Amino acid sequence: MHPDLSPHLHTEECNFIIRAFRSCQDQHGILKYVGYCDPLFSEVQKCLRKERINRRIENIENDKMKMREYRARLAKGEA
């Protein structure tokens, strides 16, 4: 199972791969059920995983920055 594949949620790199995957599925009717588009699906999964990891790292950094700001305000007595 993969997340929502709406274009506004992903990078242009992933959107390109997603469009290619959907195009493959549309063009190759019954073949999609026997694995014809599986290599593209694997690429979609890799790209989505990379996005998720980058988003997680970014969120951790943002949380650290917010905590530093909070502790600085707390030390000043402004909390």
Residue pairs with C-beta under 8 A, 6 or more apart in sequence:
2 44
2 45
2 48
3 9
3 48
5 18
5 22
5 44
7 15
7 18
10 18
10 47
10 48
10 51
11 47
11 51
13 47
14 44
14 47
14 48
14 51
17 40
17 43
17 44
17 47
18 44
18 47
20 40
21 37
21 40
21 41
21 43
21 44
24 32
24 36
24 37
24 40
25 32
25 37
28 36
28 37
31 37
70 79
73 79
